[in-house]
């Protein structure tokens, strides 16, 4: 039976600003759902307050409302669109579900005759109310850990006394494990219990007997109205129970599960989904399995919505869960829908993987000084990467190479720990680098049994690590000249990078690459096809691997490669890798728009990225998607294979920009602004000379490479000083210092963390106003797309400032200086494409803080505020297809738009919340106001100095 006839207009609720626990995977889900509904001619209305998303693009829905996610906004939209038939709340994470429940409690849906689709309220209530969920599971015969709920402090204490320690406390109706903790010590229990009761919206906690060391699994399910259920993906956590799944290293398909137990788990998951409610859509179920021969299964939780893991499962399998879930919500059944990858088989099938995927989270603890870095039940990561390989080892290596934390993979890069006590302590207390420490432990000779005893990580995974160590030992016996082909091929098949092999052989990376080429050990590309090559796939979604040559009967030797190179003109867009503070979804937005613009200009578009949460890694965004690390070796091999006209680096943030020098050195064309210009803007000395030559003011500054040089400079520049390293994003390592002691301590610390870096010291303009401008330049003309004034004073990172578009407090004389300086700098830097310039204004003089000839964090915000596709225009300028004068710019904004940063400090309760030159916000929202008399603006302005730290 096809889609329902009674659904012609649907409201979708987005997930709002990015916070820890709810990132851009919901932009991916929402974007897919919107496209899916529009294919069926349904009118789509979207509410989401996050301007940095693809989802909130004017082209994505028929009506986009960039409004706060409140019931007040919902009522405004429903009054404006009385024809809305239904609301789909399952694509916007916990935020959307909570808002849907609140609106239901207030009777809003009923008042406006709006149906809830994709889930039912009872299902949400059962799964979020831990007591009801427990009762239901026991009723249907599903095992649960010993647990009880408490709505008061006294009750909680009684339960603890009954169960004994260790215990798990979980707060009801929260996201990302907020308010959850493992408590080993009765002394900590009171604080944890109080905190859990406080953060739960219904002031309820569930207290469980902790299942420490049990293995953890997740299943992603889809069900249609005819009760057909498919299990799209089974994910195994390498980390045992006790670490939030968002902070766990996860593997698909499950590696250490017996088939008998897997079948039981499947049946239980389907039974659980059917028992919580009668709805069509997606569902995520989590289980714990005892690590003994019995393999007892216990249910942990069920989420009746598209979850964080759904994006990962979609990218891991090639099965677009959100797209299909949206179709099921409007009445289709699975057997009526096509598999999107083969387009010839049914969606009523379970994907088969002939490869392995490994997800590793990306943390940003350096931004939260003094934070507790121990991993536990409360999620702390800000992003994630995914590696695809033919084996667990290859996928694990590719994932570690994707993290961008100056590691070349597991070990073999001279950066491991060597001290026994340190290694044991790091294994005992799970933290962000445990994935590397396991390798260090094996290298040091710590027995696998001991590592297993401490970490409870399954022996199978540890043996995989050990094999890699044995291979490294074997390779280290040779030189680059004497290394046998079979050994080099094995190292590449197990994911070792050329750089790591060079480290083992004590030679250059380029020598290993040359040796590989000479021996015909070339990377081959395989399709992610959902069906293990049983059926022909039409979607070009690739990962790389290495294979033995095949010899045919007539003696011809070759390696099977699924990626066929066309003779069309091609362009590569480098993605921005994992989300982190300072480089988030805004750059993914820019990459996607760059790809679409290049396609409009007739190019075959090639996307390289490793972030499973994003729209850029959707299999139908670019003509070809290479799901690979944004890591030199992988990129270079793809470029040698595809031979593009050039590479776009200015849309992928610092990740892509850092590769510009290498691309330039290897003679690869950088599209848009040249490497020389990008480098000139980063090199403070050369850039200041450029400013001086153009009579543009800048704060007095100097460059130091040692603490002594910095102290000498301070005499000349005078305190306060702004100290920062070169070539970083998001203000990493920036600090304002006010005396010699602070200066010396910070410089010593920076040079320890980032050796051989040039440090920049600027005289800090105390009390100045900060502003920034974004512009597009074609080498001849400059068009300023937006000038924003920061509400907070100069000294707070631009990403952490509330900023208004247009400025609210700058006179005509100052505005003219900003415009003149922007145009002069853009042209002097030979910019082709986007540029962002930051200013400090003191005594009506506009000083230049810095210029970045690339897409900035604010471009999507300005594009949404003015309703103009600026990245599309900039990409066409970069490609040389258009000039500034070819565009008809028509920005429109009534009143003001305010960019509001959003922080995730609640994940780090003991951290100093003061703001300064180093960025700490995880996301942003947009607020439109008619005038400066608006209460919200007044509140922001009156609090502007509250968090300023010196």
ChimeraX attribute file (.defattr): number of C-alpha atoms within 10 A of each C-alpha:
attribute: neighborCount
match mode: 1-to-1
recipient: residues
	/A:1	10
	/A:2	12
	/A:3	15
	/A:4	11
	/A:5	8
	/A:6	9
	/A:7	17
	/A:8	17
	/A:9	20
	/A:10	24
	/A:11	26
	/A:12	23
	/A:13	26
	/A:14	30
	/A:15	29
	/A:16	29
	/A:17	26
	/A:18	27
	/A:19	23
	/A:20	24
	/A:21	23
	/A:22	24
	/A:23	25
	/A:24	31
	/A:25	28
	/A:26	29
	/A:27	30
	/A:28	26
	/A:29	31
	/A:30	33
	/A:31	24
	/A:32	23
	/A:33	27
	/A:34	26
	/A:35	18
	/A:36	18
	/A:37	22
	/A:38	15
	/A:39	11
	/A:40	12
	/A:41	10
	/A:42	18
	/A:43	20
	/A:44	22
	/A:45	22
	/A:46	25
	/A:47	26
	/A:48	25
	/A:49	23
	/A:50	29
	/A:51	30
	/A:52	31
	/A:53	29
	/A:54	26
	/A:55	28
	/A:56	25
	/A:57	21
	/A:58	15
	/A:59	11
	/A:60	20
	/A:61	23
	/A:62	14
	/A:63	18
	/A:64	20
	/A:65	17
	/A:66	23
	/A:67	21
	/A:68	19
	/A:69	21
	/A:70	14
	/A:71	16
	/A:72	11
	/A:73	15
	/A:74	22
	/A:75	16
	/A:76	10
	/A:77	19
	/A:78	20
	/A:79	12
	/A:80	10
	/A:81	15
	/A:82	12
	/A:83	16
	/A:84	22
	/A:85	21
	/A:86	22
	/A:87	21
	/A:88	25
	/A:89	28
	/A:90	35
	/A:91	31
	/A:92	28
	/A:93	27
	/A:94	23
	/A:95	20
	/A:96	23
	/A:97	24
	/A:98	17
	/A:99	19
	/A:100	25
	/A:101	18
	/A:102	14
	/A:103	18
	/A:104	16
	/A:105	12
	/A:106	12
	/A:107	12
	/A:108	17
	/A:109	21
	/A:110	13
	/A:111	11
	/A:112	17
	/A:113	15
	/A:114	18
	/A:115	15
	/A:116	21
	/A:117	23
	/A:118	27
	/A:119	22
	/A:120	18
	/A:121	16
	/A:122	13
	/A:123	22
	/A:124	21
	/A:125	15
	/A:126	20
	/A:127	20
	/A:128	19
	/A:129	19
	/A:130	23
	/A:131	18
	/A:132	13
	/A:133	20
	/A:134	24
	/A:135	12
	/A:136	17
	/A:137	18
	/A:138	11
	/A:139	11
	/A:140	12
	/A:141	11
	/A:142	16
	/A:143	18
	/A:144	19
	/A:145	16
	/A:146	12
	/A:147	19
	/A:148	18
	/A:149	22
	/A:150	21
	/A:151	14
	/A:152	14
	/A:153	14
	/A:154	11
	/A:155	12
	/A:156	23
	/A:157	16
	/A:158	11
	/A:159	19
	/A:160	21
	/A:161	10
	/A:162	8
	/A:163	16
	/A:164	12
	/A:165	17
	/A:166	17
	/A:167	23
	/A:168	24
	/A:169	29
	/A:170	27
	/A:171	30
	/A:172	26
	/A:173	23
	/A:174	20
	/A:175	19
	/A:176	22
	/A:177	24
	/A:178	23
	/A:179	25
	/A:180	27
	/A:181	24
	/A:182	24
	/A:183	18
	/A:184	14
	/A:185	10
	/A:186	15
	/A:187	9
	/A:188	11
	/A:189	22
	/A:190	14
	/A:191	10
	/A:192	19
	/A:193	27
	/A:194	16
	/A:195	19
	/A:196	23
	/A:197	24
	/A:198	15
	/A:199	19
	/A:200	19
	/A:201	13
	/A:202	14
	/A:203	17
	/A:204	25
	/A:205	32
	/A:206	24
	/A:207	27
	/A:208	22
	/A:209	19
	/A:210	22
	/A:211	19
	/A:212	17
	/A:213	21
	/A:214	23
	/A:215	26
	/A:216	28
	/A:217	26
	/A:218	25
	/A:219	24
	/A:220	24
	/A:221	27
	/A:222	27
	/A:223	27
	/A:224	26
	/A:225	18
	/A:226	15
	/A:227	15
	/A:228	14
	/A:229	22
	/A:230	20
	/A:231	20
	/A:232	25
	/A:233	26
	/A:234	20
	/A:235	24
	/A:236	26
	/A:237	26
	/A:238	26
	/A:239	24
	/A:240	25
	/A:241	24
	/A:242	22
	/A:243	24
	/A:244	23
	/A:245	27
	/A:246	27
	/A:247	28
	/A:248	24
	/A:249	24
	/A:250	26
	/A:251	24
	/A:252	24
	/A:253	22
	/A:254	20
	/A:255	17
	/A:256	15
	/A:257	15
	/A:258	11
	/A:259	9
	/A:260	9
	/A:261	15
	/A:262	16
	/A:263	12
	/A:264	12
	/A:265	25
	/A:266	17
	/A:267	11
	/A:268	21
	/A:269	26
	/A:270	21
	/A:271	15
	/A:272	21
	/A:273	23
	/A:274	15
	/A:275	14
	/A:276	20
	/A:277	16
	/A:278	18
	/A:279	21
	/A:280	28
	/A:281	28
	/A:282	32
	/A:283	26
	/A:284	23
	/A:285	24
	/A:286	20
	/A:287	23
	/A:288	26
	/A:289	22
	/A:290	16
	/A:291	17
	/A:292	9
	/A:293	7
	/A:294	9
	/A:295	17
	/A:296	15
	/A:297	23
	/A:298	21
	/A:299	22
	/A:300	17
	/A:301	18
	/A:302	23
	/A:303	21
	/A:304	28
	/A:305	26
	/A:306	30
	/A:307	25
	/A:308	21
	/A:309	21
	/A:310	29
	/A:311	25
	/A:312	27
	/A:313	24
	/A:314	23
	/A:315	25
	/A:316	29
	/A:317	25
	/A:318	25
	/A:319	26
	/A:320	24
	/A:321	27
	/A:322	29
	/A:323	21
	/A:324	27
	/A:325	29
	/A:326	28
	/A:327	26
	/A:328	26
	/A:329	25
	/A:330	27
	/A:331	21
	/A:332	21
	/A:333	23
	/A:334	25
	/A:335	16
	/A:336	14
	/A:337	17
	/A:338	16
	/A:339	21
	/A:340	22
	/A:341	24
	/A:342	18
	/A:343	15
	/A:344	13
	/A:345	17
	/A:346	15
	/A:347	22
	/A:348	21
	/A:349	18
	/A:350	17
	/A:351	20
	/A:352	17
	/A:353	20
	/A:354	17
	/A:355	22
	/A:356	22
	/A:357	29
	/A:358	30
	/A:359	30
	/A:360	25
	/A:361	23
	/A:362	23
	/A:363	25
	/A:364	17
	/A:365	17
	/A:366	13
	/A:367	19
	/A:368	18
	/A:369	12
	/A:370	12
	/A:371	16
	/A:372	15
	/A:373	17
	/A:374	14
	/A:375	18
	/A:376	21
	/A:377	23
	/A:378	26
	/A:379	23
	/A:380	29
	/A:381	25
	/A:382	25
	/A:383	28
	/A:384	26
	/A:385	28
	/A:386	32
	/A:387	29
	/A:388	29
	/A:389	26
	/A:390	21
	/A:391	18
	/A:392	24
	/A:393	23
	/A:394	26
	/A:395	25
	/A:396	30
	/A:397	23
	/A:398	33
	/A:399	30
	/A:400	26
	/A:401	27
	/A:402	28
	/A:403	27
	/A:404	17
	/A:405	11
	/A:406	11
	/A:407	18
	/A:408	23
	/A:409	22
	/A:410	28
	/A:411	23
	/A:412	21
	/A:413	17
	/A:414	11
	/A:415	13
	/A:416	18
	/A:417	18
	/A:418	13
	/A:419	11
	/A:420	14
	/A:421	10
	/A:422	13
	/A:423	19
	/A:424	18
	/A:425	11
	/A:426	20
	/A:427	20
	/A:428	15
	/A:429	14
	/A:430	18
	/A:431	18
	/A:432	21
	/A:433	11
	/A:434	18
	/A:435	19
	/A:436	18
	/A:437	22
	/A:438	26
	/A:439	22
	/A:440	24
	/A:441	25
	/A:442	19
	/A:443	20
	/A:444	14
	/A:445	10
	/A:446	16
	/A:447	13
	/A:448	17
	/A:449	12
	/A:450	12
	/A:451	20
	/A:452	17
	/A:453	14
	/A:454	15
	/A:455	20
	/A:456	20
	/A:457	20
	/A:458	21
	/A:459	15
	/A:460	12
	/A:461	15
	/A:462	18
	/A:463	13
	/A:464	14
	/A:465	23
	/A:466	19
	/A:467	13
	/A:468	20
	/A:469	18
	/A:470	13
	/A:471	16
	/A:472	22
	/A:473	13
	/A:474	13
	/A:475	18
	/A:476	17
	/A:477	11
	/A:478	14
	/A:479	14
	/A:480	19
	/A:481	10
	/A:482	9
	/A:483	17
	/A:484	13
	/A:485	14
	/A:486	11
	/A:487	14
	/A:488	22
	/A:489	20
	/A:490	15
	/A:491	21
	/A:492	21
	/A:493	22
	/A:494	25
	/A:495	27
	/A:496	27
	/A:497	28
	/A:498	22
	/A:499	23
	/A:500	24
	/A:501	24
	/A:502	21
	/A:503	19
	/A:504	21
	/A:505	21
	/A:506	14
	/A:507	14
	/A:508	15
	/A:509	18
	/A:510	13
	/A:511	15
	/A:512	23
	/A:513	20
	/A:514	13
	/A:515	17
	/A:516	18
	/A:517	12
	/A:518	10
	/A:519	13
	/A:520	14
	/A:521	21
	/A:522	20
	/A:523	21
	/A:524	19
	/A:525	21
	/A:526	22
	/A:527	23
	/A:528	27
	/A:529	26
	/A:530	25
	/A:531	20
	/A:532	15
	/A:533	15
	/A:534	9
	/A:535	14
	/A:536	14
	/A:537	21
	/A:538	13
	/A:539	19
	/A:540	21
	/A:541	27
	/A:542	22
	/A:543	22
	/A:544	27
	/A:545	22
	/A:546	24
	/A:547	20
	/A:548	15
	/A:549	13
	/A:550	11
	/A:551	11
	/A:552	9
	/A:553	6
	/A:554	6
	/A:555	8
	/A:556	9
	/A:557	11
	/A:558	13
	/A:559	16
	/A:560	13
	/A:561	15
	/A:562	16
	/A:563	19
	/A:564	10
	/A:565	10
	/A:566	10
	/A:567	10
	/A:568	12
	/A:569	14
	/A:570	21
	/A:571	24
	/A:572	29
	/A:573	26
	/A:574	25
	/A:575	29
	/A:576	30
	/A:577	32
	/A:578	30
	/A:579	28
	/A:580	20
	/A:581	23
	/A:582	27
	/A:583	23
	/A:584	24
	/A:585	29
	/A:586	28
	/A:587	28
	/A:588	29
	/A:589	25
	/A:590	31
	/A:591	30
	/A:592	25
	/A:593	23
	/A:594	26
	/A:595	27
	/A:596	19
	/A:597	21
	/A:598	24
	/A:599	17
	/A:600	13
	/A:601	14
	/A:602	11
	/A:603	20
	/A:604	20
	/A:605	24
	/A:606	25
	/A:607	26
	/A:608	26
	/A:609	28
	/A:610	30
	/A:611	32
	/A:612	29
	/A:613	29
	/A:614	29
	/A:615	28
	/A:616	29
	/A:617	25
	/A:618	22
	/A:619	25
	/A:620	15
	/A:621	17
	/A:622	25
	/A:623	18
	/A:624	20
	/A:625	24
	/A:626	26
	/A:627	24
	/A:628	28
	/A:629	29
	/A:630	26
	/A:631	22
	/A:632	15
	/A:633	15
	/A:634	18
	/A:635	20
	/A:636	15
	/A:637	16
	/A:638	20
	/A:639	18
	/A:640	10
	/A:641	16
	/A:642	19
	/A:643	17
	/A:644	21
	/A:645	17
	/A:646	19
	/A:647	21
	/A:648	25
	/A:649	29
	/A:650	36
	/A:651	30
	/A:652	29
	/A:653	26
	/A:654	23
	/A:655	22
	/A:656	20
	/A:657	20
	/A:658	18
	/A:659	17
	/A:660	24
	/A:661	17
	/A:662	13
	/A:663	20
	/A:664	14
	/A:665	10
	/A:666	10
	/A:667	9
	/A:668	19
	/A:669	17
	/A:670	20
	/A:671	23
	/A:672	28
	/A:673	24
	/A:674	21
	/A:675	22
	/A:676	14
	/A:677	18
	/A:678	22
	/A:679	20
	/A:680	19
	/A:681	20
	/A:682	18
	/A:683	16
	/A:684	20
	/A:685	14
	/A:686	13
	/A:687	20
	/A:688	21
	/A:689	12
	/A:690	17
	/A:691	17
	/A:692	12
	/A:693	10
	/A:694	13
	/A:695	11
	/A:696	19
	/A:697	16
	/A:698	19
	/A:699	17
	/A:700	15
	/A:701	20
	/A:702	19
	/A:703	20
	/A:704	19
	/A:705	16
	/A:706	16
	/A:707	19
	/A:708	13
	/A:709	13
	/A:710	21
	/A:711	17
	/A:712	11
	/A:713	17
	/A:714	22
	/A:715	10
	/A:716	12
	/A:717	17
	/A:718	14
	/A:719	19
	/A:720	18
	/A:721	24
	/A:722	21
	/A:723	26
	/A:724	25
	/A:725	23
	/A:726	17
	/A:727	16
	/A:728	15
	/A:729	16
	/A:730	22
	/A:731	23
	/A:732	20
	/A:733	23
	/A:734	23
	/A:735	24
	/A:736	25
	/A:737	20
	/A:738	16
	/A:739	14
	/A:740	14
	/A:741	10
	/A:742	12
	/A:743	24
	/A:744	17
	/A:745	12
	/A:746	20
	/A:747	24
	/A:748	14
	/A:749	14
	/A:750	22
	/A:751	17
	/A:752	11
	/A:753	11
	/A:754	13
	/A:755	11
	/A:756	11
	/A:757	17
	/A:758	19
	/A:759	26
	/A:760	21
	/A:761	27
	/A:762	24
	/A:763	20
	/A:764	24
	/A:765	20
	/A:766	14
	/A:767	13
	/A:768	20
	/A:769	22
	/A:770	27
	/A:771	27
	/A:772	24
	/A:773	23
	/A:774	26
	/A:775	26
	/A:776	30
	/A:777	26
	/A:778	26
	/A:779	20
	/A:780	13
	/A:781	15
	/A:782	25
	/A:783	18
	/A:784	16
	/A:785	18
	/A:786	21
	/A:787	22
	/A:788	23
	/A:789	25
	/A:790	27
	/A:791	25
	/A:792	26
	/A:793	21
	/A:794	25
	/A:795	26
	/A:796	26
	/A:797	22
	/A:798	26
	/A:799	27
	/A:800	26
	/A:801	25
	/A:802	24
	/A:803	26
	/A:804	24
	/A:805	21
	/A:806	18
	/A:807	20
	/A:808	15
	/A:809	13
	/A:810	15
	/A:811	10
	/A:812	9
	/A:813	11
	/A:814	17
	/A:815	17
	/A:816	13
	/A:817	16
	/A:818	23
	/A:819	16
	/A:820	12
	/A:821	22
	/A:822	26
	/A:823	19
	/A:824	16
	/A:825	23
	/A:826	28
	/A:827	16
	/A:828	16
	/A:829	23
	/A:830	20
	/A:831	27
	/A:832	30
	/A:833	30
	/A:834	32
	/A:835	27
	/A:836	24
	/A:837	22
	/A:838	22
	/A:839	25
	/A:840	25
	/A:841	21
	/A:842	16
	/A:843	8
	/A:844	15
	/A:845	17
	/A:846	26
	/A:847	21
	/A:848	24
	/A:849	19
	/A:850	17
	/A:851	23
	/A:852	22
	/A:853	30
	/A:854	25
	/A:855	27
	/A:856	23
	/A:857	23
	/A:858	22
	/A:859	27
	/A:860	27
	/A:861	23
	/A:862	26
	/A:863	19
	/A:864	24
	/A:865	25
	/A:866	19
	/A:867	15
	/A:868	19
	/A:869	19
	/A:870	21
	/A:871	26
	/A:872	19
	/A:873	23
	/A:874	29
	/A:875	30
	/A:876	21
	/A:877	23
	/A:878	26
	/A:879	22
	/A:880	15
	/A:881	12
	/A:882	16
	/A:883	21
	/A:884	20
	/A:885	11
	/A:886	10
	/A:887	9
	/A:888	7
	/A:889	14
	/A:890	8
	/A:891	15
	/A:892	11
	/A:893	14
	/A:894	11
	/A:895	12
	/A:896	19
	/A:897	24
	/A:898	26
	/A:899	27
	/A:900	21
	/A:901	20
	/A:902	19
	/A:903	18
	/A:904	17
	/A:905	18
	/A:906	12
	/A:907	21
	/A:908	18
	/A:909	11
	/A:910	13
	/A:911	15
	/A:912	14
	/A:913	16
	/A:914	12
	/A:915	20
	/A:916	22
	/A:917	25
	/A:918	25
	/A:919	23
	/A:920	28
	/A:921	24
	/A:922	25
	/A:923	28
	/A:924	25
	/A:925	22
	/A:926	26
	/A:927	20
	/A:928	21
	/A:929	17
	/A:930	11
	/A:931	13
	/A:932	13
	/A:933	9
	/A:934	11
	/A:935	11
	/A:936	13
	/A:937	19
	/A:938	12
	/A:939	10
	/A:940	14
	/A:941	15
	/A:942	11
	/A:943	11
	/A:944	16
	/A:945	14
	/A:946	10
	/A:947	14
	/A:948	16
	/A:949	15
	/A:950	16
